[in-house]
Amino acid sequence: MEEINKGRAPVSQKPHVIEKPKHPEYIGGSVKIQINEKDIVIPTGTTILEACRENNIHIPTLCHHPDLCVAGVCRLCVVEVEGMRTLQASCAFPITAPIKIHTSTAMVRKARKHIIDLLLSEHYGECYSCFRNNNCELQSLAKEYGVDHYNYGHITKPRFEIDNSSYSVVRDMDKCVLCKRCVRTCIDLQEVGVLEAIDRGDLTHIGTFFEKPLADVICINCGQCINRCPTGALRANDPRDEIWAAIDDPTKHVVIQTAPSPRAAIGEEFGLEPGNSLTGELNTALRRIGFDKVFDTNFTADLTIMEEGTELLLRLYKALVKGDKTAIVPQFTSCSPGWVKYLEHFYSEYVDNLSTAKSPQQMFGAIIKTFYAQEEKIDPKDIVTVAVMPCSAKKFECNRPEMTDSGFKDVDYGLTTRELAQMIKEAGIHLPEMPKSDFDDPFGNASGAGLIFGATGGVMEAALRTVIELITGNKVESIFENANILPIRGFEGVRYVELPITEVGSVPEILKHFFPDWNWLKGVTLKVAVAHGTANAKKVMEDIKAGGKFSECHFIEFMGCPGGCLGGGGQPIPTSAEIRAKRAEAIYKEEAELPIRKSHENPHVTYIYENFLNEGPCSHKSHELLHTHYVKRGKYIA
C-alpha cells in the first residue's frame, strides 16, 4: 500500500487550492489588461468582446447576439492574444488573468477577410432583390472588409427549396450562414425547439424535425428567429402585393388598423433612434398610400378588456360563489397568438384556462365587417381589413379557420411593421416628415389602457385599472399614483403581484344581470402574474403543473415574445433589450398624455355596447363575434 501511494498526498491532507496570484494587475474582483497597447481595468470574467465594446473598440461579429447565449461558431470576432499560438474568438474568451490583446493585426484582418470570403462562396442569392438589402450583416461585413469579388467562387444554383408553407415565416436556407442564431433563439430564448443544425461538415444545414415544412411542425410563428437572423435566410410571409391590389381596386373599401407597438418602432425603419412614436405621422402616410379608413387597434384593446375582465369576474363568481368546477382559474390572456399556439402544442390540457376573448386584432375584424359595415352601409364582401402588427404570428392568427364569425374572413391580411415601412417607402413617403393627423371615426378614440397593451404587463395593467374601479367604485388613482400600476411593469421574466380587495362598491349597470353584488369579493386577495417570452411562460406553466404559487393565481398575462408586443417578430431589425426598453418608454410616454386612460371610460366602447352589443360584455351576441368558437357550448355564458 505504501508503494502504491508513494508520491501521492496523504488522504487526510486538504486538497490543494489554487489561489489568485497577488499581482498588482488584480484589483479586487477586477483584472488589469491591455488592448491595443492601452491599459484597461475590467471585472474578472468579462469576455474580450465585452471589454472591447465597453471601450469603443470595434470587433465584427456574426453569430453573436446580445439576446442569445455564446456560440463562438463564426470566428469573425477573432483577436490575437500575446503568448497564444492561435487567434481567439473574443465572444467566447472570458478574461481571468492579465493579458495583452491585439484586435487588428495583419493576421487578424486576413483571417476575418478569409471567413467572409468563405461565407459568401456558399451564400446564394441576389442582394438587390433580398428583403435584407442594406440591412444585412453579411453584406455590411463584406463592405467593411473590402470584399468586392468572390475569391473562393460562388454558388450559382439554389441547393434548397424555399419553405413558404407557413403563414408567418419563410425559410430560404441558401442564404443561411450557419451562425445558429435561429437555433439558439428557438431553443434557448423561446424554448420551442423547432430548428436544429443537421448533418456534419459541408453537409451541415439548419432544418426541422424530419425536414418537414414549418407549417407541419410545432413552430409557434413568433418570428423571433427572423429578428435575429443576420441575413435574409428567414423572413415574414409578405402580403404587400395583395394589399396594393386591393387598394388599387375601386370596388374595395380598404381599412387598416394599427397597433401601438408598430407606431412606437416604425421610425427605426426611417433612420430614427429607438423610442420615437410616430402615431400621427403614420395616420397621414396611410391615407396618402390609399387606405380608405385608418383605425386604432387600441379601440378593440379596450373592448378586449371589457370582455376579458367580465369573463374573469364570471369565472371567479362561479368558482367562489356557485362552486362550479367548470369555471377554470387561473384565467390566461389570449391576445398573443404565439403564446396561444405554444399552449396548444405544449400544454394542451390547459387550453380551457385561456380567455375565450379574441385578440384586439380579431375583434376589430369582426366589428368592421358587421357593425361598421351596417353603420356605413357597405357590403362586407367589399371590405378588406388590414392589420398592422408587431407580430408575425398575427398572420397565422387571421388565417385560423375559426376567425370568420362575421360571415367572412374577419381580418384579411396581417402586415408587420417592417412590411408597412416598405409600403410607405414604395409610395415615396419619408414618414418622419409627414404632418400629424388623427385616426378616423368611429374607431379613432381609444384609451391609454389599450395603448399599453404593446408592452409586457400592459394587458394586465389595463385589466386591473378597469376591474379595480368596477369592483370598488373608487378611482384606481387612489391606490396607484396616476393610475400607473408599477408593480406590473418591467422586463423581469416573470412578475407576481397580490392585490387585497378591502372594500367593494355597487355593481355597474352594464354587469347587473350577471352579479347581484360584489360582497363575495370583499376580503379576497387578487393574485395576478405576468410572463413574457415562451421560455418564461414555460416556467410559469411548470409551476402550475407542480401546484406552485402560480396555480393559486386568478389571472395571468402571457406574451409570446420577449418584452411583449414591442419585441415582436415583425418589428424593425435589429432588436435588443436596450431597444425594447426604449420602445416601451415611447409607449408609456404617449399613454401618459392621453385624456382617457381606462378602457371602461372610452365613450366609443360605451356606444358600441349601447347600439350593437346591447346585452353587454360576455353576452350571447358578443360571444358570437368576439369570442372563440368553443365557448358557444355555453361553458362561460351566465
C-alpha positions as CSV (number, residue, x, y, z in Angstrom):
1,M,0.0,0.0,0.0
2,E,2.9,2.4,0.8
3,E,4.4,1.6,-2.6
4,I,1.1,2.3,-4.3
5,N,0.6,5.7,-2.5
6,K,4.2,6.7,-3.0
7,G,4.4,10.2,-4.3
8,R,0.7,10.9,-3.5
9,A,-0.6,13.3,-0.9
10,P,-1.9,11.6,2.3
11,V,-5.6,11.1,2.2
12,S,-6.1,13.4,5.2
13,Q,-4.3,16.3,3.5
14,K,-6.6,19.1,2.4
15,P,-7.0,19.4,-1.4
16,H,-4.7,22.0,-3.0
17,V,-6.4,25.3,-3.7
18,I,-5.1,27.5,-6.5
19,E,-5.1,31.0,-5.2
20,K,-5.4,34.0,-7.4
21,P,-1.8,35.4,-7.7
22,K,-1.2,38.5,-5.7
23,H,-0.3,40.7,-8.7
24,P,-0.9,44.4,-8.9
25,E,-2.9,43.6,-12.1
26,Y,-5.7,42.1,-9.9
27,I,-7.8,44.8,-8.3
28,G,-10.5,43.4,-6.1
29,G,-12.8,41.5,-8.5
30,S,-11.2,43.2,-11.5
31,V,-8.2,42.5,-13.7
32,K,-5.8,44.8,-15.5
33,I,-5.4,44.0,-19.2
34,Q,-4.0,45.7,-22.3
35,I,-5.9,46.1,-25.5
36,N,-4.0,47.6,-28.5
37,E,-1.4,49.0,-26.1
38,K,-4.0,50.6,-23.9
39,D,-4.2,49.7,-20.2
40,I,-7.8,48.8,-19.1
41,V,-9.3,47.5,-15.8
42,I,-12.3,45.2,-16.3
43,P,-14.3,42.9,-14.0
44,T,-12.9,39.4,-13.9
45,G,-14.8,37.1,-16.3
46,T,-15.6,39.8,-18.8
47,T,-15.2,38.5,-22.4
48,I,-12.7,40.1,-24.7
49,L,-15.6,41.2,-26.9
50,E,-17.4,42.9,-24.0
51,A,-14.3,44.6,-22.9
52,C,-13.7,46.0,-26.4
53,R,-17.2,47.2,-26.8
54,E,-17.2,48.9,-23.4
55,N,-14.1,50.8,-24.6
56,N,-15.4,51.7,-28.0
57,I,-13.1,49.2,-29.8
58,H,-15.0,47.7,-32.8
59,I,-14.9,44.0,-33.4
60,P,-17.0,42.4,-36.1
61,T,-19.4,39.6,-35.2
62,L,-22.0,37.5,-36.9
63,C,-23.1,34.6,-34.7
64,H,-23.1,36.8,-31.6
65,H,-26.3,38.5,-30.4
66,P,-27.0,40.3,-27.1
67,D,-30.2,38.3,-26.5
68,L,-28.5,34.9,-27.0
69,C,-26.0,32.6,-25.4
70,V,-22.4,32.5,-26.6
71,A,-21.8,30.2,-29.6
72,G,-18.4,31.2,-31.0
73,V,-19.1,29.5,-34.3
74,C,-18.5,32.2,-36.9
75,R,-15.0,33.2,-35.7
76,L,-15.3,36.6,-37.2
77,C,-14.6,38.2,-33.8
78,V,-11.1,36.6,-33.6
79,V,-8.3,38.6,-31.9
80,E,-4.6,38.0,-31.2
81,V,-3.7,37.3,-27.6
82,E,0.1,37.5,-26.9
83,G,1.5,34.2,-25.9
84,M,-1.2,32.1,-27.6
85,R,-0.5,30.2,-30.7
86,T,-3.8,30.7,-32.5
87,L,-6.3,33.5,-32.8
88,Q,-9.0,33.5,-30.2
89,A,-12.8,34.1,-30.6
90,S,-13.3,37.2,-28.5
91,C,-17.0,36.5,-27.8
92,A,-16.1,33.2,-26.0
93,F,-12.9,34.2,-24.2
94,P,-13.6,35.2,-20.5
95,I,-10.7,37.1,-19.1
96,T,-9.5,35.8,-15.8
97,A,-5.8,36.9,-15.8
98,P,-3.8,39.8,-17.2
99,I,-3.4,39.5,-21.0
100,K,-2.4,41.6,-23.9
101,I,-4.8,41.7,-26.8
102,H,-4.5,43.0,-30.4
103,T,-7.7,43.4,-32.4
104,S,-6.5,44.5,-35.8
105,T,-3.1,42.9,-36.6
106,A,-2.4,41.7,-40.2
107,M,-3.1,38.1,-39.1
108,V,-6.5,39.1,-37.6
109,R,-7.6,41.2,-40.6
110,K,-6.6,38.4,-43.0
111,A,-8.4,35.8,-41.0
112,R,-11.6,37.8,-40.9
113,K,-11.5,38.5,-44.6
114,H,-11.0,34.8,-45.4
115,I,-14.0,33.9,-43.3
116,I,-16.2,36.5,-45.1
117,D,-14.9,35.1,-48.5
118,L,-15.9,31.6,-47.4
119,L,-19.3,32.6,-46.2
120,L,-20.0,34.4,-49.4
121,S,-18.9,31.4,-51.5
122,E,-21.9,29.4,-50.2
123,H,-24.4,32.3,-49.9
124,Y,-26.7,32.0,-52.9
125,G,-29.0,34.9,-54.0
126,E,-29.1,38.3,-55.4
127,C,-28.6,41.1,-52.8
128,Y,-30.6,43.6,-54.8
129,S,-33.8,41.6,-54.5
130,C,-33.3,40.4,-50.9
131,F,-35.6,41.9,-48.3
132,R,-32.5,42.5,-46.1
133,N,-30.7,44.5,-48.7
134,N,-28.9,47.4,-46.9
135,N,-29.8,45.8,-43.5
136,C,-27.8,42.6,-43.9
137,E,-24.9,41.9,-41.5
138,L,-23.1,39.8,-44.1
139,Q,-23.4,42.5,-46.7
140,S,-22.1,45.1,-44.2
141,L,-19.1,42.9,-43.3
142,A,-18.2,42.4,-46.9
143,K,-18.2,46.1,-47.4
144,E,-16.3,46.8,-44.2
145,Y,-13.5,44.4,-45.2
146,G,-13.4,45.4,-48.9
147,V,-14.6,42.0,-50.3
148,D,-15.6,43.1,-53.8
149,H,-15.3,39.7,-55.6
150,Y,-15.6,36.0,-54.8
151,N,-12.1,34.7,-54.0
152,Y,-13.4,31.2,-53.5
153,G,-16.1,31.1,-56.1
154,H,-19.8,31.4,-55.7
155,I,-22.8,29.1,-55.8
156,T,-24.9,29.9,-58.9
157,K,-27.8,27.5,-58.4
158,P,-30.0,27.1,-55.3
159,R,-29.5,24.0,-53.2
160,F,-32.6,24.2,-51.0
161,E,-36.3,24.7,-51.8
162,I,-37.7,27.8,-50.2
163,D,-40.2,26.9,-47.5
164,N,-43.2,29.2,-47.6
165,S,-45.6,26.8,-46.1
166,S,-46.2,28.9,-43.0
167,Y,-48.5,31.9,-43.0
168,S,-45.9,33.6,-40.8
169,V,-42.2,32.6,-41.6
170,V,-40.5,31.9,-44.9
171,R,-37.2,30.0,-44.8
172,D,-34.5,30.3,-47.6
173,M,-31.6,28.2,-46.5
174,D,-29.5,29.2,-49.5
175,K,-28.9,32.5,-47.6
176,C,-28.1,30.8,-44.3
177,V,-24.6,31.3,-42.9
178,L,-24.9,28.7,-40.2
179,C,-24.5,31.2,-37.4
180,K,-27.1,29.2,-35.5
181,R,-28.8,32.4,-34.1
182,C,-32.2,31.0,-35.2
183,V,-31.4,27.7,-33.4
184,R,-30.4,29.4,-30.2
185,T,-33.4,31.7,-30.4
186,C,-35.8,28.8,-30.8
187,I,-34.2,26.5,-28.3
188,D,-32.8,28.9,-25.6
189,L,-34.7,32.2,-25.9
190,Q,-38.2,30.7,-26.6
191,E,-37.7,27.0,-25.6
192,V,-39.7,25.8,-28.5
193,G,-37.0,23.8,-30.4
194,V,-38.3,23.7,-34.0
195,L,-34.9,24.4,-35.6
196,E,-31.6,22.5,-35.3
197,A,-28.3,22.0,-37.1
198,I,-28.5,18.8,-39.2
199,D,-25.6,16.7,-40.7
200,R,-21.9,17.4,-40.3
201,G,-19.1,19.0,-42.3
202,D,-20.0,20.7,-45.5
203,L,-23.4,19.0,-45.4
204,T,-24.4,20.9,-42.2
205,H,-27.6,22.9,-42.6
206,I,-30.4,24.2,-40.4
207,G,-33.6,22.1,-40.6
208,T,-36.7,21.0,-38.8
209,F,-37.8,17.6,-37.5
210,F,-37.5,15.1,-40.3
211,E,-37.0,18.1,-42.6
212,K,-40.7,18.9,-42.5
213,P,-42.0,22.3,-43.6
214,L,-42.6,24.8,-40.9
215,A,-46.4,24.5,-41.2
216,D,-46.2,20.9,-40.2
217,V,-44.0,21.2,-37.1
218,I,-44.5,22.9,-33.7
219,C,-43.5,26.3,-34.8
220,I,-45.5,28.9,-32.9
221,N,-45.0,31.6,-35.6
222,C,-43.5,34.1,-33.2
223,G,-40.9,35.2,-35.8
224,Q,-38.2,35.7,-33.1
225,C,-35.8,33.8,-35.4
226,I,-36.4,36.4,-38.1
227,N,-35.4,39.3,-35.8
228,R,-32.1,37.6,-35.0
229,C,-31.1,36.2,-38.4
230,P,-28.2,38.3,-39.7
231,T,-29.1,37.6,-43.4
232,G,-32.2,37.0,-45.5
233,A,-32.5,33.3,-44.7
234,L,-35.6,34.0,-42.6
235,R,-38.3,36.5,-43.4
236,A,-42.0,37.0,-42.8
237,N,-44.6,35.9,-45.4
238,D,-45.3,39.2,-47.1
239,P,-48.8,40.1,-48.4
240,R,-47.9,43.5,-49.7
241,D,-48.8,42.7,-53.3
242,E,-52.3,41.6,-52.4
243,I,-52.8,44.7,-50.3
244,W,-51.7,47.0,-53.1
245,A,-54.1,45.2,-55.4
246,A,-56.9,45.8,-53.0
247,I,-56.0,49.5,-52.7
248,D,-56.0,49.9,-56.4
249,D,-59.3,48.1,-56.8
250,P,-62.1,50.8,-56.9
251,T,-64.7,48.3,-55.8
252,K,-62.9,47.6,-52.5
253,H,-63.2,49.6,-49.3
254,V,-59.8,49.0,-47.6
255,V,-59.4,49.8,-43.9
256,I,-56.4,49.5,-41.8
257,Q,-55.9,49.2,-38.1
258,T,-52.6,49.9,-36.4
259,A,-51.4,48.5,-33.1
260,P,-49.3,50.6,-30.6
261,S,-46.1,48.7,-30.9
262,P,-45.5,49.3,-34.7
263,R,-46.2,53.0,-34.1
264,A,-43.5,53.1,-31.4
265,A,-40.9,51.4,-33.6
266,I,-41.5,52.2,-37.3
267,G,-39.4,55.3,-37.1
268,E,-36.4,53.0,-36.8
269,E,-37.0,51.9,-40.4
270,F,-36.5,55.5,-41.4
271,G,-33.3,56.2,-39.6
272,L,-34.7,57.4,-36.2
273,E,-33.3,56.2,-32.9
274,P,-35.5,53.7,-31.0
275,G,-38.0,55.4,-28.7
276,N,-39.8,57.7,-31.2
277,S,-43.5,57.1,-31.6
278,L,-44.9,58.3,-35.0
279,T,-48.7,57.7,-34.5
280,G,-49.9,60.9,-36.1
281,E,-47.4,60.8,-38.9
282,L,-48.4,57.2,-39.7
283,N,-52.1,58.1,-39.9
284,T,-51.3,60.7,-42.6
285,A,-49.0,58.4,-44.5
286,L,-51.6,55.6,-44.6
287,R,-54.2,57.8,-46.1
288,R,-51.8,59.1,-48.8
289,I,-50.9,55.4,-49.6
290,G,-54.6,54.9,-50.4
291,F,-56.3,53.3,-47.4
292,D,-59.9,54.4,-47.1
293,K,-60.0,54.5,-43.3
294,V,-57.3,54.4,-40.7
295,F,-58.4,53.0,-37.3
296,D,-56.8,52.4,-33.9
297,T,-56.4,48.8,-32.7
298,N,-56.5,50.3,-29.2
299,F,-60.2,50.6,-29.6
300,T,-60.7,46.9,-29.6
301,A,-58.0,46.5,-26.9
302,D,-60.4,48.5,-24.8
303,L,-63.2,46.1,-25.9
304,T,-61.0,43.2,-25.1
305,I,-60.6,44.4,-21.5
306,M,-64.3,44.7,-21.1
307,E,-64.9,41.2,-22.5
308,E,-61.9,39.5,-20.8
309,G,-62.4,41.3,-17.5
310,T,-66.1,40.4,-17.4
311,E,-65.1,36.8,-18.2
312,L,-62.6,36.7,-15.3
313,L,-65.3,38.0,-12.9
314,L,-67.7,35.4,-14.2
315,R,-65.2,32.6,-13.7
316,L,-64.5,33.8,-10.2
317,Y,-68.2,34.2,-9.3
318,K,-68.9,30.7,-10.5
319,A,-65.9,29.2,-8.7
320,L,-66.2,31.1,-5.4
321,V,-69.9,31.5,-5.1
322,K,-71.6,28.8,-7.1
323,G,-68.9,26.2,-6.7
324,D,-69.0,25.5,-10.4
325,K,-66.0,23.3,-11.3
326,T,-66.2,24.2,-15.0
327,A,-65.2,27.7,-14.1
328,I,-61.5,27.2,-14.5
329,V,-58.9,29.5,-13.0
330,P,-56.3,30.9,-13.4
331,Q,-57.6,32.6,-16.5
332,F,-54.9,33.1,-19.1
333,T,-54.8,36.0,-21.5
334,S,-55.4,35.1,-25.2
335,C,-54.3,38.1,-27.2
336,S,-50.8,36.8,-28.1
337,P,-51.2,34.2,-30.9
338,G,-47.7,32.9,-30.4
339,W,-48.4,32.2,-26.8
340,V,-51.8,30.6,-27.7
341,K,-50.1,28.2,-30.2
342,Y,-47.4,27.5,-27.7
343,L,-50.0,26.4,-25.1
344,E,-51.8,24.3,-27.7
345,H,-48.6,22.5,-28.6
346,F,-47.0,22.0,-25.2
347,Y,-49.7,22.4,-22.5
348,S,-52.9,21.4,-24.4
349,E,-54.5,20.2,-21.2
350,Y,-54.7,23.9,-20.1
351,V,-56.4,25.3,-23.2
352,D,-59.6,25.8,-21.2
353,N,-57.7,28.3,-19.0
354,L,-57.4,30.6,-21.9
355,S,-59.7,33.5,-22.0
356,T,-62.2,32.9,-24.8
357,A,-61.9,36.6,-25.8
358,K,-60.3,37.1,-29.2
359,S,-57.3,39.3,-29.6
360,P,-57.9,43.0,-30.4
361,Q,-56.8,42.4,-34.0
362,Q,-59.5,39.7,-34.5
363,M,-62.2,41.6,-32.6
364,F,-61.6,44.6,-34.8
365,G,-62.0,42.5,-38.0
366,A,-65.3,41.1,-36.7
367,I,-66.6,44.5,-35.7
368,I,-65.6,46.1,-39.1
369,K,-67.4,43.5,-41.2
370,T,-70.6,43.7,-39.0
371,F,-71.2,46.9,-37.0
372,Y,-69.1,49.2,-39.2
373,A,-70.5,47.7,-42.4
374,Q,-74.0,48.3,-41.2
375,E,-73.2,51.9,-40.0
376,E,-71.5,52.8,-43.3
377,K,-74.0,50.8,-45.5
378,I,-71.1,48.9,-47.2
379,D,-71.4,45.3,-48.2
380,P,-68.9,43.4,-46.0
381,K,-67.8,41.3,-49.0
382,D,-66.3,44.6,-50.4
383,I,-64.4,45.5,-47.2
384,V,-60.8,44.5,-47.0
385,T,-59.3,44.6,-43.5
386,V,-55.6,45.0,-42.9
387,A,-53.9,44.8,-39.5
388,V,-50.5,46.4,-38.9
389,M,-49.0,44.4,-36.1
390,P,-45.6,43.9,-34.5
391,C,-46.1,40.2,-34.7
392,S,-45.6,37.6,-37.5
393,A,-47.9,35.2,-35.6
394,K,-50.7,37.6,-36.3
395,K,-50.5,36.4,-39.9
396,F,-51.3,32.9,-38.7
397,E,-54.0,34.1,-36.4
398,C,-56.0,35.9,-39.0
399,N,-55.9,32.7,-41.1
400,R,-57.2,30.4,-38.4
401,P,-60.4,28.8,-39.7
402,E,-62.4,29.9,-36.6
403,M,-61.7,33.6,-37.3
404,T,-64.7,34.0,-39.6
405,D,-67.5,34.9,-37.2
406,S,-68.5,38.0,-39.2
407,G,-69.5,35.6,-42.0
408,F,-66.3,36.4,-43.8
409,K,-62.6,36.3,-43.1
410,D,-62.6,38.8,-40.2
411,V,-59.1,40.1,-40.9
412,D,-57.9,39.7,-44.5
413,Y,-54.2,40.5,-44.1
414,G,-51.6,40.8,-41.3
415,L,-48.8,43.3,-42.0
416,T,-45.6,43.6,-40.0
417,T,-44.0,46.9,-39.0
418,R,-41.2,46.2,-41.5
419,E,-43.6,45.4,-44.3
420,L,-45.6,48.6,-43.7
421,A,-42.4,50.7,-43.7
422,Q,-41.6,49.2,-47.1
423,M,-45.0,50.1,-48.5
424,I,-44.6,53.7,-47.3
425,K,-41.2,53.9,-48.9
426,E,-42.6,52.4,-52.2
427,A,-45.1,55.3,-52.1
428,G,-42.2,57.8,-52.0
429,I,-43.0,58.9,-48.4
430,H,-40.4,59.7,-45.8
431,L,-42.5,59.0,-42.7
432,P,-40.9,61.4,-40.1
433,E,-41.7,64.4,-42.4
434,M,-45.4,63.7,-42.5
435,P,-47.8,66.1,-40.8
436,K,-49.7,64.6,-37.9
437,S,-53.4,63.6,-38.1
438,D,-55.9,61.7,-36.1
439,F,-57.5,58.3,-36.6
440,D,-60.8,58.1,-38.3
441,D,-64.1,57.8,-36.5
442,P,-65.9,55.8,-35.2
443,F,-62.8,53.8,-34.1
444,G,-60.4,56.7,-33.6
445,N,-60.7,57.3,-29.9
446,A,-59.1,54.7,-27.6
447,S,-57.8,54.8,-24.0
448,G,-54.3,54.7,-22.7
449,A,-55.1,51.3,-21.3
450,G,-55.4,50.0,-24.9
451,L,-52.1,51.7,-25.8
452,I,-50.0,50.0,-23.1
453,F,-51.0,46.5,-24.5
454,G,-47.8,46.9,-26.5
455,A,-45.5,46.4,-23.5
456,T,-45.3,43.3,-21.3
457,G,-47.6,43.8,-18.4
458,G,-49.8,46.2,-20.3
459,V,-52.8,43.9,-20.7
460,M,-52.7,43.1,-17.0
461,E,-52.4,46.8,-16.1
462,A,-55.2,47.7,-18.4
463,A,-57.4,45.0,-16.9
464,L,-56.7,45.9,-13.4
465,R,-57.4,49.6,-13.9
466,T,-60.9,48.6,-15.1
467,V,-61.6,45.7,-12.7
468,I,-60.5,47.7,-9.6
469,E,-62.8,50.6,-10.4
470,L,-65.8,48.4,-11.4
471,I,-65.5,46.4,-8.1
472,T,-64.5,49.1,-5.6
473,G,-66.3,52.1,-7.1
474,N,-63.1,54.0,-6.3
475,K,-60.7,55.6,-8.7
476,V,-57.6,53.5,-9.3
477,E,-55.6,56.7,-8.7
478,S,-56.4,56.3,-5.1
479,I,-54.3,53.2,-5.0
480,F,-51.7,53.7,-7.7
481,E,-50.4,57.2,-8.4
482,N,-51.6,58.5,-11.8
483,A,-53.2,55.1,-12.4
484,N,-49.7,53.7,-13.1
485,I,-49.6,50.1,-11.7
486,L,-45.9,50.0,-11.5
487,P,-45.6,46.5,-9.9
488,I,-46.9,45.1,-13.1
489,R,-44.3,46.9,-15.3
490,G,-40.8,45.9,-16.1
491,F,-38.8,43.4,-18.1
492,E,-38.2,40.7,-15.5
493,G,-39.1,37.4,-17.0
494,V,-42.0,36.7,-14.5
495,R,-43.8,39.1,-12.2
496,Y,-46.2,38.2,-9.4
497,V,-48.5,40.7,-7.6
498,E,-51.1,40.4,-4.8
499,L,-53.9,42.9,-4.6
500,P,-56.2,42.7,-1.5
501,I,-59.8,43.8,-2.1
502,T,-60.6,45.5,1.2
503,E,-63.8,47.3,0.1
504,V,-66.4,46.9,-2.7
505,G,-68.9,49.2,-4.3
506,S,-72.1,48.7,-6.2
507,V,-72.3,46.7,-9.4
508,P,-72.3,48.9,-12.6
509,E,-75.5,48.8,-14.6
510,I,-73.8,47.0,-17.5
511,L,-73.0,44.0,-15.3
512,K,-76.1,43.8,-13.0
513,H,-77.6,41.0,-15.0
514,F,-74.6,38.9,-14.0
515,F,-73.8,39.8,-10.4
516,P,-76.2,40.9,-7.6
517,D,-73.4,42.5,-5.6
518,W,-69.6,42.4,-5.0
519,N,-69.8,41.2,-1.4
520,W,-68.4,37.8,-2.4
521,L,-65.1,39.5,-3.4
522,K,-64.6,41.5,-0.2
523,G,-61.6,40.3,1.6
524,V,-60.3,38.3,-1.4
525,T,-56.7,38.8,-2.4
526,L,-56.5,39.0,-6.1
527,K,-53.4,37.2,-7.3
528,V,-52.0,38.0,-10.8
529,A,-48.9,37.3,-12.7
530,V,-47.2,38.4,-15.9
531,A,-44.7,36.4,-18.1
532,H,-43.2,37.4,-21.5
533,G,-41.4,35.1,-23.9
534,T,-42.4,31.5,-24.0
535,A,-39.3,30.4,-22.1
536,N,-40.7,32.3,-19.1
537,A,-44.2,31.1,-19.9
538,K,-42.8,27.5,-19.6
539,K,-41.5,28.4,-16.0
540,V,-45.0,29.5,-15.0
541,M,-46.7,26.5,-16.6
542,E,-44.4,24.0,-15.0
543,D,-45.0,25.8,-11.6
544,I,-48.8,25.5,-12.2
545,K,-48.4,21.8,-13.0
546,A,-46.5,21.3,-9.8
547,G,-49.1,23.1,-7.8
548,G,-46.9,26.1,-7.0
549,K,-47.8,29.6,-6.3
550,F,-48.9,30.4,-9.8
551,S,-51.5,27.8,-9.6
552,E,-53.2,30.0,-7.0
553,C,-53.3,33.0,-9.3
554,H,-56.6,34.2,-10.6
555,F,-55.3,35.9,-13.8
556,I,-52.1,35.6,-15.7
557,E,-50.9,37.6,-18.7
558,F,-48.7,35.7,-21.2
559,M,-46.9,37.2,-24.2
560,G,-45.2,35.0,-26.7
561,C,-42.3,37.5,-27.4
562,P,-39.6,38.9,-25.1
563,G,-40.7,42.3,-23.9
564,G,-44.2,41.7,-25.2
565,C,-45.5,43.1,-28.5
566,L,-42.9,45.8,-28.7
567,G,-40.4,42.9,-29.1
568,G,-42.5,41.1,-31.7
569,G,-41.1,39.1,-34.6
570,G,-42.4,41.7,-37.1
571,Q,-40.6,44.7,-35.5
572,P,-37.6,46.5,-37.0
573,I,-34.3,44.7,-37.1
574,P,-32.1,44.8,-35.0
575,T,-33.5,44.2,-31.6
576,S,-32.0,44.0,-28.1
577,A,-33.1,44.6,-24.5
578,E,-32.0,48.2,-24.8
579,I,-34.0,48.8,-27.9
580,R,-37.1,47.1,-26.5
581,A,-36.8,49.3,-23.3
582,K,-36.7,52.5,-25.5
583,R,-39.8,51.4,-27.4
584,A,-41.6,50.8,-24.1
585,E,-40.6,54.3,-22.9
586,A,-42.2,55.7,-26.1
587,I,-45.4,53.8,-25.4
588,Y,-45.7,54.9,-21.8
589,K,-44.8,58.5,-22.6
590,E,-47.6,58.6,-25.3
591,E,-50.1,56.9,-23.0
592,A,-49.5,59.4,-20.1
593,E,-50.6,62.3,-22.3
594,L,-53.9,60.8,-23.3
595,P,-57.1,62.2,-21.8
596,I,-58.7,58.8,-21.3
597,R,-56.6,56.1,-19.7
598,K,-59.1,53.4,-18.8
599,S,-61.0,51.0,-21.1
600,H,-64.4,51.3,-19.5
601,E,-64.3,55.2,-19.8
602,N,-63.9,55.0,-23.6
603,P,-67.1,56.6,-24.9
604,H,-66.9,54.6,-28.2
605,V,-66.9,51.4,-26.2
606,T,-70.0,52.6,-24.4
607,Y,-71.6,53.5,-27.7
608,I,-71.0,50.0,-29.3
609,Y,-72.5,48.3,-26.2
610,E,-75.5,50.5,-26.3
611,N,-76.1,50.3,-30.1
612,F,-74.8,46.9,-31.2
613,L,-73.6,44.6,-28.4
614,N,-76.6,45.8,-26.5
615,E,-76.7,42.9,-24.0
616,G,-73.3,44.0,-22.6
617,P,-69.9,42.2,-22.4
618,C,-69.9,38.4,-22.5
619,S,-73.5,38.3,-23.8
620,H,-74.6,35.9,-26.4
621,K,-74.1,38.4,-29.2
622,S,-70.6,39.4,-28.0
623,H,-69.7,35.7,-27.7
624,E,-70.8,35.1,-31.3
625,L,-68.5,37.8,-32.6
626,L,-65.8,38.5,-30.1
627,H,-65.0,35.1,-28.5
628,T,-63.6,31.8,-29.9
629,H,-65.9,29.1,-31.0
630,Y,-65.7,26.6,-28.3
631,V,-67.3,29.0,-25.9
632,K,-70.6,28.6,-27.8
633,R,-71.1,25.3,-25.9
634,G,-72.2,27.6,-23.1
635,K,-69.2,27.0,-20.8
636,Y,-68.8,30.5,-19.6
637,I,-72.0,32.2,-20.5
638,A,-74.0,33.1,-17.4
